[in-house]
Amino acid sequence: MKNRLRVLRAERNWSQADLAERLEVSRQSVNAIETGKYDPSLPLAFKLARLFETAIEDIFTDEN
Amino acid sequence: MICSTNNPAIKRYNYRAAVVMTLYVVFLLLAVWVFKLHPPTGVAAYALAVLPSLPIVGMLVVAGLYLAEEKDEFIRNTQVQAMLGGIGGTLAVTSVWGFLENFVHVPHMDLYLVFPLFWVFVGVSMFVVKLRYR
């Protein structure tokens, strides 16, 4: 699943470690999600959406 | 899975693993020593023979507790993948070896080797999983 995490992060000038700290997950988790290698659970996706004050669909897009 | 970290779940895992592994060494040495010097009989012999295996079972509980307590879903996912690899590798090797023992009489593999074999495969699997998410 594609996502705009890198862009959203860059807009706020956050590093992966900054985002990981805000999400209370590891930096490896942020990296795996950001590179599309790991799709987060619904609760974590909602947490991301709340953090970036946007909808889940604005962060993640179905490749199909 | 043991490593230095700020993750509280891994810290608890490291502590619990150190406790059960220490118990394993103590119980094993005790069992070897008693069976060598004053071999017990009957129920006592069975109880003492089983004693070193209890921390082994405890280690599985410790691993299960870690998975239950790990809040980082991605890390938990990678650990589960590594453990599944460990289970698969162990089942594969022990099954193949069992048939080899039956048909071509290769050296007997003692069952207590299954547990360390599992962790070897967990380690190998974790390496592969980390490569995948690098």
N, CA and C atoms of all chains as a GROMACS GRO file, in nm:
protein
  594
    1MET      N    1   0.084  -0.120   0.000
    1MET     CA    2   0.000   0.000   0.000
    1MET      C    3   0.088   0.126   0.000
    2LYS      N    4   0.058   0.216  -0.095
    2LYS     CA    5   0.138   0.340  -0.102
    2LYS      C    6   0.093   0.436   0.007
    3ASN      N    7   0.184   0.525   0.044
    3ASN     CA    8   0.146   0.622   0.147
    3ASN      C    9   0.224   0.752   0.128
    4ARG      N   10   0.175   0.858   0.196
    4ARG     CA   11   0.237   0.990   0.185
    4ARG      C   12   0.312   1.028   0.313
    5LEU      N   13   0.351   0.928   0.387
    5LEU     CA   14   0.415   0.957   0.517
    5LEU      C   15   0.540   1.043   0.504
    6ARG      N   16   0.622   1.011   0.405
    6ARG     CA   17   0.747   1.086   0.389
    6ARG      C   18   0.718   1.234   0.364
    7VAL      N   19   0.618   1.260   0.280
    7VAL     CA   20   0.580   1.399   0.249
    7VAL      C   21   0.524   1.468   0.373
    8LEU      N   22   0.432   1.401   0.440
    8LEU     CA   23   0.370   1.459   0.560
    8LEU      C   24   0.475   1.488   0.668
    9ARG      N   25   0.570   1.397   0.676
    9ARG     CA   26   0.678   1.412   0.774
    9ARG      C   27   0.766   1.532   0.736
   10ALA      N   28   0.798   1.542   0.607
   10ALA     CA   29   0.884   1.650   0.558
   10ALA      C   30   0.818   1.786   0.579
   11GLU      N   31   0.685   1.791   0.560
   11GLU     CA   32   0.612   1.917   0.580
   11GLU      C   33   0.627   1.970   0.722
   12ARG      N   34   0.642   1.879   0.814
   12ARG     CA   35   0.656   1.917   0.955
   12ARG      C   36   0.801   1.913   1.002
   13ASN      N   37   0.888   1.880   0.909
   13ASN     CA   38   1.031   1.873   0.940
   13ASN      C   39   1.061   1.773   1.051
   14TRP      N   40   0.989   1.660   1.047
   14TRP     CA   41   1.010   1.554   1.145
   14TRP      C   42   1.100   1.447   1.086
   15SER      N   43   1.189   1.394   1.167
   15SER     CA   44   1.267   1.277   1.124
   15SER      C   45   1.182   1.152   1.151
   16GLN      N   46   1.230   1.038   1.102
   16GLN     CA   47   1.159   0.912   1.130
   16GLN      C   48   1.155   0.887   1.281
   17ALA      N   49   1.265   0.924   1.346
   17ALA     CA   50   1.271   0.905   1.493
   17ALA      C   51   1.169   0.994   1.563
   18ASP      N   52   1.152   1.118   1.514
   18ASP     CA   53   1.052   1.210   1.573
   18ASP      C   54   0.912   1.150   1.562
   19LEU      N   55   0.881   1.100   1.441
   19LEU     CA   56   0.749   1.043   1.419
   19LEU      C   57   0.729   0.918   1.505
   20ALA      N   58   0.835   0.836   1.512
   20ALA     CA   59   0.828   0.714   1.593
   20ALA      C   60   0.798   0.747   1.739
   21GLU      N   61   0.862   0.853   1.788
   21GLU     CA   62   0.842   0.893   1.928
   21GLU      C   63   0.697   0.937   1.950
   22ARG      N   64   0.645   1.013   1.854
   22ARG     CA   65   0.506   1.061   1.866
   22ARG      C   66   0.406   0.946   1.857
   23LEU      N   67   0.441   0.844   1.779
   23LEU     CA   68   0.351   0.728   1.763
   23LEU      C   69   0.372   0.623   1.872
   24GLU      N   70   0.480   0.640   1.948
   24GLU     CA   71   0.520   0.542   2.050
   24GLU      C   72   0.550   0.405   1.988
   25VAL      N   73   0.620   0.410   1.874
   25VAL     CA   74   0.667   0.287   1.811
   25VAL      C   75   0.817   0.304   1.781
   26SER      N   76   0.878   0.197   1.728
   26SER     CA   77   1.021   0.205   1.696
   26SER      C   78   1.042   0.278   1.563
   27ARG      N   79   1.164   0.328   1.544
   27ARG     CA   80   1.196   0.394   1.417
   27ARG      C   81   1.188   0.293   1.302
   28GLN      N   82   1.223   0.167   1.332
   28GLN     CA   83   1.213   0.062   1.228
   28GLN      C   84   1.069   0.048   1.180
   29SER      N   85   0.974   0.065   1.272
   29SER     CA   86   0.832   0.055   1.235
   29SER      C   87   0.796   0.164   1.138
   30VAL      N   88   0.837   0.287   1.170
   30VAL     CA   89   0.807   0.401   1.081
   30VAL      C   90   0.869   0.378   0.945
   31ASN      N   91   0.993   0.332   0.944
   31ASN     CA   92   1.062   0.309   0.818
   31ASN      C   93   0.991   0.201   0.735
   32ALA      N   94   0.949   0.092   0.802
   32ALA     CA   95   0.882  -0.017   0.730
   32ALA      C   96   0.748   0.029   0.673
   33ILE      N   97   0.676   0.112   0.748
   33ILE     CA   98   0.547   0.163   0.699
   33ILE      C   99   0.571   0.260   0.582
   34GLU      N  100   0.665   0.351   0.604
   34GLU     CA  101   0.693   0.455   0.506
   34GLU      C  102   0.738   0.398   0.371
   35THR      N  103   0.817   0.291   0.376
   35THR     CA  104   0.867   0.231   0.252
   35THR      C  105   0.766   0.132   0.192
   36GLY      N  106   0.650   0.119   0.257
   36GLY     CA  107   0.545   0.033   0.204
   36GLY      C  108   0.570  -0.115   0.225
   37LYS      N  109   0.667  -0.148   0.312
   37LYS     CA  110   0.697  -0.289   0.336
   37LYS      C  111   0.607  -0.348   0.445
   38TYR      N  112   0.546  -0.260   0.522
   38TYR     CA  113   0.457  -0.307   0.628
   38TYR      C  114   0.333  -0.218   0.632
   39ASP      N  115   0.217  -0.282   0.626
   39ASP     CA  116   0.090  -0.208   0.637
   39ASP      C  117   0.048  -0.205   0.783
   40PRO      N  118   0.028  -0.084   0.839
   40PRO     CA  119  -0.007  -0.077   0.982
   40PRO      C  120  -0.148  -0.128   1.007
   41SER      N  121  -0.172  -0.163   1.132
   41SER     CA  122  -0.306  -0.204   1.173
   41SER      C  123  -0.399  -0.083   1.165
   42LEU      N  124  -0.529  -0.106   1.173
   42LEU     CA  125  -0.625   0.004   1.170
   42LEU      C  126  -0.604   0.102   1.287
   43PRO      N  127  -0.584   0.052   1.410
   43PRO     CA  128  -0.559   0.146   1.520
   43PRO      C  129  -0.437   0.235   1.497
   44LEU      N  130  -0.328   0.177   1.442
   44LEU     CA  131  -0.208   0.258   1.418
   44LEU      C  132  -0.232   0.356   1.302
   45ALA      N  133  -0.309   0.312   1.203
   45ALA     CA  134  -0.342   0.402   1.091
   45ALA      C  135  -0.425   0.520   1.142
   46PHE      N  136  -0.519   0.494   1.232
   46PHE     CA  137  -0.599   0.603   1.291
   46PHE      C  138  -0.510   0.697   1.372
   47LYS      N  139  -0.415   0.638   1.442
   47LYS     CA  140  -0.323   0.720   1.523
   47LYS      C  141  -0.243   0.814   1.433
   48LEU      N  142  -0.198   0.759   1.319
   48LEU     CA  143  -0.125   0.841   1.221
   48LEU      C  144  -0.213   0.953   1.168
   49ALA      N  145  -0.338   0.917   1.137
   49ALA     CA  146  -0.431   1.016   1.082
   49ALA      C  147  -0.456   1.128   1.183
   50ARG      N  148  -0.475   1.092   1.308
   50ARG     CA  149  -0.498   1.193   1.413
   50ARG      C  150  -0.375   1.282   1.428
   51LEU      N  151  -0.258   1.220   1.424
   51LEU     CA  152  -0.133   1.295   1.440
   51LEU      C  153  -0.114   1.397   1.328
   52PHE      N  154  -0.148   1.357   1.205
   52PHE     CA  155  -0.132   1.448   1.091
   52PHE      C  156  -0.260   1.527   1.062
   53GLU      N  157  -0.358   1.510   1.149
   53GLU     CA  158  -0.486   1.584   1.138
   53GLU      C  159  -0.545   1.571   0.998
   54THR      N  160  -0.554   1.447   0.955
   54THR     CA  161  -0.610   1.421   0.822
   54THR      C  162  -0.683   1.286   0.826
   55ALA      N  163  -0.739   1.246   0.712
   55ALA     CA  164  -0.808   1.117   0.705
   55ALA      C  165  -0.710   1.008   0.665
   56ILE      N  166  -0.743   0.886   0.703
   56ILE     CA  167  -0.656   0.772   0.668
   56ILE      C  168  -0.636   0.765   0.517
   57GLU      N  169  -0.745   0.789   0.443
   57GLU     CA  170  -0.737   0.781   0.295
   57GLU      C  171  -0.644   0.887   0.237
   58ASP      N  172  -0.619   0.994   0.313
   58ASP     CA  173  -0.526   1.096   0.264
   58ASP      C  174  -0.381   1.059   0.290
   59ILE      N  175  -0.361   0.957   0.372
   59ILE     CA  176  -0.224   0.911   0.400
   59ILE      C  177  -0.194   0.786   0.316
   60PHE      N  178  -0.289   0.692   0.319
   60PHE     CA  179  -0.269   0.565   0.248
   60PHE      C  180  -0.358   0.557   0.125
   61THR      N  181  -0.300   0.507   0.016
   61THR     CA  182  -0.380   0.487  -0.104
   61THR      C  183  -0.364   0.344  -0.153
   62ASP      N  184  -0.476   0.285  -0.192
   62ASP     CA  185  -0.475   0.149  -0.243
   62ASP      C  186  -0.409   0.152  -0.380
   63GLU      N  187  -0.309   0.068  -0.399
   63GLU     CA  188  -0.236   0.068  -0.527
   63GLU      C  189  -0.325   0.031  -0.644
   64ASN      N  190  -0.435  -0.046  -0.616
   64ASN     CA  191  -0.524  -0.084  -0.724
   64ASN      C  192  -0.618   0.031  -0.756
   65MET      N  193   1.661  -1.311   2.067
   65MET     CA  194   1.592  -1.184   2.080
   65MET      C  195   1.661  -1.092   2.182
   66ILE      N  196   1.752  -1.148   2.260
   66ILE     CA  197   1.812  -1.068   2.365
   66ILE      C  198   1.900  -0.957   2.308
   67CYS      N  199   1.876  -0.834   2.352
   67CYS     CA  200   1.958  -0.722   2.307
   67CYS      C  201   1.935  -0.605   2.401
   68SER      N  202   2.025  -0.506   2.394
   68SER     CA  203   2.008  -0.389   2.480
   68SER      C  204   1.906  -0.296   2.414
   69THR      N  205   1.818  -0.238   2.495
   69THR     CA  206   1.710  -0.159   2.439
   69THR      C  207   1.642  -0.075   2.546
   70ASN      N  208   1.563   0.022   2.501
   70ASN     CA  209   1.480   0.099   2.594
   70ASN      C  210   1.338   0.047   2.595
   71ASN      N  211   1.310  -0.050   2.508
   71ASN     CA  212   1.177  -0.108   2.499
   71ASN      C  213   1.147  -0.185   2.629
   72PRO      N  214   1.042  -0.143   2.705
   72PRO     CA  215   1.015  -0.209   2.833
   72PRO      C  216   0.982  -0.357   2.819
   73ALA      N  217   0.914  -0.395   2.710
   73ALA     CA  218   0.879  -0.536   2.690
   73ALA      C  219   1.005  -0.620   2.670
   74ILE      N  220   1.101  -0.567   2.595
   74ILE     CA  221   1.227  -0.641   2.573
   74ILE      C  222   1.310  -0.644   2.702
   75LYS      N  223   1.304  -0.534   2.779
   75LYS     CA  224   1.375  -0.532   2.907
   75LYS      C  225   1.323  -0.643   2.999
   76ARG      N  226   1.188  -0.652   3.006
   76ARG     CA  227   1.128  -0.757   3.090
   76ARG      C  228   1.164  -0.894   3.036
   77TYR      N  229   1.165  -0.909   2.903
   77TYR     CA  230   1.201  -1.037   2.841
   77TYR      C  231   1.345  -1.074   2.878
   78ASN      N  232   1.436  -0.979   2.865
   78ASN     CA  233   1.576  -1.005   2.897
   78ASN      C  234   1.593  -1.050   3.042
   79TYR      N  235   1.522  -0.981   3.133
   79TYR     CA  236   1.531  -1.014   3.275
   79TYR      C  237   1.478  -1.156   3.302
   80ARG      N  238   1.357  -1.181   3.249
   80ARG     CA  239   1.295  -1.313   3.271
   80ARG      C  240   1.377  -1.425   3.207
   81ALA      N  241   1.430  -1.398   3.087
   81ALA     CA  242   1.511  -1.500   3.019
   81ALA      C  243   1.637  -1.530   3.099
   82ALA      N  244   1.697  -1.426   3.156
   82ALA     CA  245   1.818  -1.446   3.237
   82ALA      C  246   1.786  -1.530   3.360
   83VAL      N  247   1.670  -1.505   3.422
   83VAL     CA  248   1.629  -1.582   3.541
   83VAL      C  249   1.609  -1.729   3.506
   84VAL      N  250   1.530  -1.757   3.401
   84VAL     CA  251   1.501  -1.897   3.369
   84VAL      C  252   1.626  -1.971   3.318
   85MET      N  253   1.713  -1.901   3.247
   85MET     CA  254   1.835  -1.966   3.199
   85MET      C  255   1.931  -1.995   3.314
   86THR      N  256   1.933  -1.906   3.414
   86THR     CA  257   2.014  -1.932   3.534
   86THR      C  258   1.958  -2.053   3.608
   87LEU      N  259   1.825  -2.058   3.621
   87LEU     CA  260   1.761  -2.174   3.685
   87LEU      C  261   1.794  -2.302   3.608
   88TYR      N  262   1.796  -2.292   3.475
   88TYR     CA  263   1.826  -2.409   3.392
   88TYR      C  264   1.965  -2.464   3.425
   89VAL      N  265   2.063  -2.374   3.430
   89VAL     CA  266   2.201  -2.417   3.459
   89VAL      C  267   2.208  -2.480   3.598
   90VAL      N  268   2.145  -2.414   3.696
   90VAL     CA  269   2.148  -2.464   3.834
   90VAL      C  270   2.080  -2.602   3.843
   91PHE      N  271   1.960  -2.614   3.784
   91PHE     CA  272   1.886  -2.741   3.790
   91PHE      C  273   1.960  -2.851   3.716
   92LEU      N  274   2.022  -2.816   3.603
   92LEU     CA  275   2.093  -2.917   3.524
   92LEU      C  276   2.214  -2.970   3.601
   93LEU      N  277   2.292  -2.875   3.658
   93LEU     CA  278   2.409  -2.916   3.735
   93LEU      C  279   2.367  -3.000   3.855
   94LEU      N  280   2.257  -2.959   3.920
   94LEU     CA  281   2.206  -3.032   4.036
   94LEU      C  282   2.167  -3.175   3.997
   95ALA      N  283   2.093  -3.186   3.885
   95ALA     CA  284   2.046  -3.318   3.841
   95ALA      C  285   2.165  -3.408   3.805
   96VAL      N  286   2.262  -3.352   3.732
   96VAL     CA  287   2.380  -3.431   3.692
   96VAL      C  288   2.457  -3.477   3.816
   97TRP      N  289   2.473  -3.383   3.910
   97TRP     CA  290   2.549  -3.411   4.031
   97TRP      C  291   2.482  -3.519   4.116
   98VAL      N  292   2.351  -3.505   4.138
   98VAL     CA  293   2.278  -3.602   4.222
   98VAL      C  294   2.274  -3.739   4.155
   99PHE      N  295   2.248  -3.742   4.023
   99PHE     CA  296   2.241  -3.872   3.955
   99PHE      C  297   2.378  -3.941   3.954
  100LYS      N  298   2.484  -3.861   3.960
  100LYS     CA  299   2.619  -3.919   3.958
  100LYS      C  300   2.658  -3.972   4.095
  101LEU      N  301   2.629  -3.893   4.199
  101LEU     CA  302   2.675  -3.928   4.333
  101LEU      C  303   2.576  -4.012   4.413
  102HIS      N  304   2.448  -3.971   4.408
  102HIS     CA  305   2.346  -4.044   4.485
  102HIS      C  306   2.224  -4.067   4.396
  103PRO      N  307   2.233  -4.159   4.302
  103PRO     CA  308   2.120  -4.178   4.208
  103PRO      C  309   1.988  -4.206   4.281
  104PRO      N  310   1.889  -4.119   4.260
  104PRO     CA  311   1.759  -4.141   4.326
  104PRO      C  312   1.681  -4.251   4.255
  105THR      N  313   1.577  -4.298   4.318
  105THR     CA  314   1.493  -4.401   4.257
  105THR      C  315   1.347  -4.358   4.264
  106GLY      N  316   1.263  -4.430   4.189
  106GLY     CA  317   1.119  -4.407   4.194
  106GLY      C  318   1.079  -4.267   4.152
  107VAL      N  319   0.984  -4.212   4.225
  107VAL     CA  320   0.928  -4.081   4.191
  107VAL      C  321   1.035  -3.972   4.196
  108ALA      N  322   1.126  -3.982   4.293
  108ALA     CA  323   1.232  -3.881   4.308
  108ALA      C  324   1.319  -3.875   4.182
  109ALA      N  325   1.346  -3.991   4.124
  109ALA     CA  326   1.429  -3.996   4.003
  109ALA      C  327   1.358  -3.925   3.887
  110TYR      N  328   1.227  -3.951   3.877
  110TYR     CA  329   1.149  -3.887   3.771
  110TYR      C  330   1.145  -3.735   3.792
  111ALA      N  331   1.122  -3.696   3.917
  111ALA     CA  332   1.111  -3.553   3.949
  111ALA      C  333   1.243  -3.481   3.918
  112LEU      N  334   1.354  -3.543   3.958
  112LEU     CA  335   1.484  -3.480   3.935
  112LEU      C  336   1.519  -3.478   3.786
  113ALA      N  337   1.477  -3.581   3.714
  113ALA     CA  338   1.504  -3.586   3.569
  113ALA      C  339   1.428  -3.475   3.496
  114VAL      N  340   1.309  -3.446   3.546
  114VAL     CA  341   1.224  -3.345   3.481
  114VAL      C  342   1.268  -3.203   3.519
  115LEU      N  343   1.330  -3.190   3.636
  115LEU     CA  344   1.364  -3.057   3.689
  115LEU      C  345   1.433  -2.963   3.589
  116PRO      N  346   1.540  -3.007   3.518
  116PRO     CA  347   1.606  -2.913   3.425
  116PRO      C  348   1.518  -2.870   3.308
  117SER      N  349   1.413  -2.948   3.280
  117SER     CA  350   1.328  -2.912   3.166
  117SER      C  351   1.227  -2.803   3.202
  118LEU      N  352   1.203  -2.783   3.331
  118LEU     CA  353   1.103  -2.683   3.371
  118LEU      C  354   1.141  -2.542   3.326
  119PRO      N  355   1.270  -2.500   3.345
  119PRO     CA  356   1.305  -2.366   3.294
  119PRO      C  357   1.295  -2.356   3.141
  120ILE      N  358   1.310  -2.470   3.073
  120ILE     CA  359   1.295  -2.470   2.926
  120ILE      C  360   1.150  -2.434   2.891
  121VAL      N  361   1.057  -2.500   2.963
  121VAL     CA  362   0.915  -2.468   2.943
  121VAL      C  363   0.891  -2.322   2.982
  122GLY      N  364   0.959  -2.281   3.090
  122GLY     CA  365   0.947  -2.142   3.136
  122GLY      C  366   0.992  -2.043   3.030
  123MET      N  367   1.096  -2.082   2.955
  123MET     CA  368   1.148  -1.994   2.850
  123MET      C  369   1.044  -1.973   2.741
  124LEU      N  370   0.966  -2.077   2.713
  124LEU     CA  371   0.859  -2.063   2.614
  124LEU      C  372   0.751  -1.968   2.666
  125VAL      N  373   0.724  -1.977   2.796
  125VAL     CA  374   0.627  -1.885   2.858
  125VAL      C  375   0.681  -1.742   2.851
  126VAL      N  376   0.810  -1.726   2.879
  126VAL     CA  377   0.874  -1.593   2.873
  126VAL      C  378   0.861  -1.535   2.732
  127ALA      N  379   0.884  -1.618   2.631
  127ALA     CA  380   0.871  -1.571   2.492
  127ALA      C  381   0.726  -1.533   2.462
  128GLY      N  382   0.633  -1.613   2.512
  128GLY     CA  383   0.491  -1.583   2.492
  128GLY      C  384   0.450  -1.453   2.560
  129LEU      N  385   0.501  -1.432   2.682
  129LEU     CA  386   0.471  -1.309   2.755
  129LEU      C  387   0.524  -1.187   2.680
  130TYR      N  388   0.645  -1.204   2.623
  130TYR     CA  389   0.703  -1.093   2.547
  130TYR      C  390   0.612  -1.055   2.431
  131LEU      N  391   0.566  -1.156   2.357
  131LEU     CA  392   0.479  -1.128   2.242
  131LEU      C  393   0.349  -1.060   2.287
  132ALA      N  394   0.299  -1.100   2.404
  132ALA     CA  395   0.176  -1.040   2.456
  132ALA      C  396   0.199  -0.896   2.503
  133GLU      N  397   0.320  -0.868   2.550
  133GLU     CA  398   0.347  -0.736   2.608
  133GLU      C  399   0.408  -0.636   2.510
  134GLU      N  400   0.458  -0.685   2.397
  134GLU     CA  401   0.522  -0.596   2.299
  134GLU      C  402   0.416  -0.505   2.236
  135LYS      N  403   0.429  -0.377   2.257
  135LYS     CA  404   0.327  -0.283   2.207
  135LYS      C  405   0.353  -0.238   2.064
  136ASP      N  406   0.477  -0.252   2.019
  136ASP     CA  407   0.511  -0.212   1.882
  136ASP      C  408   0.469  -0.324   1.788
  137GLU      N  409   0.361  -0.302   1.713
  137GLU     CA  410   0.305  -0.411   1.632
  137GLU      C  411   0.399  -0.459   1.523
  138PHE      N  412   0.481  -0.370   1.469
  138PHE     CA  413   0.574  -0.412   1.364
  138PHE      C  414   0.682  -0.504   1.422
  139ILE      N  415   0.737  -0.462   1.536
  139ILE     CA  416   0.839  -0.545   1.602
  139ILE      C  417   0.780  -0.681   1.641
  140ARG      N  418   0.657  -0.676   1.695
  140ARG     CA  419   0.590  -0.802   1.733
  140ARG      C  420   0.573  -0.891   1.609
  141ASN      N  421   0.535  -0.830   1.499
  141ASN     CA  422   0.517  -0.903   1.374
  141ASN      C  423   0.647  -0.971   1.330
  142THR      N  424   0.758  -0.897   1.338
  142THR     CA  425   0.886  -0.956   1.296
  142THR      C  426   0.927  -1.070   1.389
  143GLN      N  427   0.900  -1.052   1.519
  143GLN     CA  428   0.936  -1.159   1.614
  143GLN      C  429   0.851  -1.284   1.590
  144VAL      N  430   0.723  -1.264   1.560
  144VAL     CA  431   0.635  -1.379   1.532
  144VAL      C  432   0.684  -1.450   1.406
  145GLN      N  433   0.721  -1.372   1.304
  145GLN     CA  434   0.772  -1.433   1.181
  145GLN      C  435   0.897  -1.515   1.209
  146ALA      N  436   0.987  -1.460   1.293
  146ALA     CA  437   1.110  -1.531   1.327
  146ALA      C  438   1.078  -1.660   1.403
  147MET      N  439   0.982  -1.653   1.494
  147MET     CA  440   0.946  -1.774   1.571
  147MET      C  441   0.879  -1.878   1.482
  148LEU      N  442   0.797  -1.832   1.387
  148LEU     CA  443   0.737  -1.927   1.293
  148LEU      C  444   0.847  -1.994   1.211
  149GLY      N  445   0.947  -1.915   1.171
  149GLY     CA  446   1.062  -1.972   1.100
  149GLY      C  447   1.134  -2.074   1.187
  150GLY      N  448   1.146  -2.041   1.316
  150GLY     CA  449   1.210  -2.132   1.411
  150GLY      C  450   1.134  -2.263   1.423
  151ILE      N  451   1.002  -2.254   1.434
  151ILE     CA  452   0.918  -2.374   1.445
  151ILE      C  453   0.928  -2.457   1.317
  152GLY      N  454   0.918  -2.388   1.202
  152GLY     CA  455   0.923  -2.458   1.074
  152GLY      C  456   1.056  -2.527   1.052
  153GLY      N  457   1.164  -2.455   1.079
  153GLY     CA  458   1.298  -2.512   1.061
  153GLY      C  459   1.321  -2.631   1.151
  154THR      N  460   1.277  -2.619   1.276
  154THR     CA  461   1.295  -2.727   1.373
  154THR      C  462   1.215  -2.851   1.333
  155LEU      N  463   1.089  -2.829   1.294
  155LEU     CA  464   1.006  -2.942   1.251
  155LEU      C  465   1.066  -3.010   1.128
  156ALA      N  466   1.118  -2.928   1.036
  156ALA     CA  467   1.175  -2.984   0.913
  156ALA      C  468   1.298  -3.070   0.945
  157VAL      N  469   1.391  -3.013   1.023
  157VAL     CA  470   1.516  -3.085   1.052
  157VAL      C  471   1.489  -3.211   1.134
  158THR      N  472   1.404  -3.199   1.238
  158THR     CA  473   1.380  -3.317   1.323
  158THR      C  474   1.302  -3.426   1.248
  159SER      N  475   1.212  -3.384   1.159
  159SER     CA  476   1.137  -3.485   1.082
  159SER      C  477   1.230  -3.559   0.986
  160VAL      N  478   1.313  -3.483   0.913
  160VAL     CA  479   1.407  -3.544   0.819
  160VAL      C  480   1.504  -3.635   0.894
  161TRP      N  481   1.554  -3.585   1.007
  161TRP     CA  482   1.652  -3.663   1.085
  161TRP      C  483   1.588  -3.791   1.139
  162GLY      N  484   1.461  -3.782   1.179
  162GLY     CA  485   1.391  -3.900   1.230
  162GLY      C  486   1.385  -4.012   1.127
  163PHE      N  487   1.354  -3.976   1.004
  163PHE     CA  488   1.349  -4.077   0.899
  163PHE      C  489   1.489  -4.130   0.867
  164LEU      N  490   1.588  -4.040   0.871
  164LEU     CA  491   1.726  -4.086   0.848
  164LEU      C  492   1.767  -4.187   0.955
  165GLU      N  493   1.729  -4.158   1.080
  165GLU     CA  494   1.761  -4.251   1.190
  165GLU      C  495   1.696  -4.387   1.166
  166ASN      N  496   1.570  -4.384   1.118
  166ASN     CA  497   1.496  -4.509   1.098
  166ASN      C  498   1.551  -4.592   0.984
  167PHE      N  499   1.590  -4.526   0.875
  167PHE     CA  500   1.624  -4.601   0.754
  167PHE      C  501   1.774  -4.618   0.727
  168VAL      N  502   1.855  -4.518   0.760
  168VAL     CA  503   1.998  -4.534   0.729
  168VAL      C  504   2.086  -4.521   0.854
  169HIS      N  505   2.021  -4.518   0.970
  169HIS     CA  506   2.095  -4.526   1.097
  169HIS      C  507   2.202  -4.420   1.114
  170VAL      N  508   2.163  -4.295   1.090
  170VAL     CA  509   2.253  -4.184   1.124
  170VAL      C  510   2.257  -4.173   1.276
  171PRO      N  511   2.354  -4.100   1.335
  171PRO     CA  512   2.361  -4.090   1.482
  171PRO      C  513   2.229  -4.039   1.540
  172HIS      N  514   2.193  -4.088   1.658
  172HIS     CA  515   2.069  -4.048   1.724
  172HIS      C  516   2.076  -3.903   1.770
  173MET      N  517   1.969  -3.828   1.743
  173MET     CA  518   1.962  -3.690   1.793
  173MET      C  519   1.882  -3.690   1.924
  174ASP      N  520   1.948  -3.649   2.032
  174ASP     CA  521   1.878  -3.643   2.160
  174ASP      C  522   1.772  -3.533   2.156
  175LEU      N  523   1.658  -3.561   2.219
  175LEU     CA  524   1.545  -3.468   2.211
  175LEU      C  525   1.573  -3.333   2.278
  176TYR      N  526   1.666  -3.331   2.374
  176TYR     CA  527   1.693  -3.202   2.439
  176TYR      C  528   1.760  -3.103   2.344
  177LEU      N  529   1.808  -3.154   2.230
  177LEU     CA  530   1.869  -3.065   2.131
  177LEU      C  531   1.765  -2.987   2.050
  178VAL      N  532   1.640  -3.032   2.058
  178VAL     CA  533   1.534  -2.968   1.980
  178VAL      C  534   1.516  -2.822   2.020
  179PHE      N  535   1.522  -2.796   2.151
  179PHE     CA  536   1.499  -2.660   2.200
  179PHE      C  537   1.608  -2.561   2.151
  180PRO      N  538   1.738  -2.592   2.171
  180PRO     CA  539   1.839  -2.500   2.115
  180PRO      C  540   1.832  -2.488   1.964
  181LEU      N  541   1.795  -2.600   1.898
  181LEU     CA  542   1.781  -2.598   1.752
  181LEU      C  543   1.674  -2.496   1.712
  182PHE      N  544   1.563  -2.494   1.789
  182PHE     CA  545   1.455  -2.398   1.763
  182PHE      C  546   1.509  -2.255   1.768
  183TRP      N  547   1.588  -2.223   1.870
  183TRP     CA  548   1.638  -2.086   1.884
  183TRP      C  549   1.741  -2.052   1.778
  184VAL      N  550   1.816  -2.153   1.732
  184VAL     CA  551   1.909  -2.129   1.620
  184VAL      C  552   1.829  -2.086   1.498
  185PHE      N  553   1.720  -2.158   1.471
  185PHE     CA  554   1.637  -2.124   1.355
  185PHE      C  555   1.566  -1.990   1.374
  186VAL      N  556   1.529  -1.958   1.499
  186VAL     CA  557   1.469  -1.827   1.525
  186VAL      C  558   1.570  -1.717   1.489
  187GLY      N  559   1.696  -1.738   1.529
  187GLY     CA  560   1.801  -1.640   1.500
  187GLY      C  561   1.823  -1.623   1.350
  188VAL      N  562   1.829  -1.736   1.279
  188VAL     CA  563   1.848  -1.732   1.133
  188VAL      C  564   1.728  -1.662   1.068
  189SER      N  565   1.609  -1.697   1.114
  189SER     CA  566   1.487  -1.637   1.057
  189SER      C  567   1.483  -1.488   1.084
  190MET      N  568   1.524  -1.447   1.203
  190MET     CA  569   1.523  -1.304   1.237
  190MET      C  570   1.617  -1.227   1.144
  191PHE      N  571   1.732  -1.288   1.114
  191PHE     CA  572   1.826  -1.227   1.022
  191PHE      C  573   1.761  -1.205   0.885
  192VAL      N  574   1.692  -1.308   0.836
  192VAL     CA  575   1.625  -1.300   0.706
  192VAL      C  576   1.513  -1.196   0.709
  193VAL      N  577   1.434  -1.196   0.819
  193VAL     CA  578   1.323  -1.100   0.832
  193VAL      C  579   1.376  -0.957   0.834
  194LYS      N  580   1.487  -0.936   0.906
  194LYS     CA  581   1.545  -0.800   0.912
  194LYS      C  582   1.595  -0.755   0.775
  195LEU      N  583   1.649  -0.850   0.699
  195LEU     CA  584   1.694  -0.817   0.562
  195LEU      C  585   1.576  -0.771   0.478
  196ARG      N  586   1.462  -0.839   0.498
  196ARG     CA  587   1.343  -0.808   0.419
  196ARG      C  588   1.292  -0.666   0.447
  197TYR      N  589   1.302  -0.622   0.572
  197TYR     CA  590   1.247  -0.492   0.608
  197TYR      C  591   1.354  -0.382   0.613
  198ARG      N  592   1.477  -0.415   0.570
  198ARG     CA  593   1.586  -0.317   0.579
  198ARG      C  594   1.556  -0.196   0.490
   0.00000   0.00000   0.00000
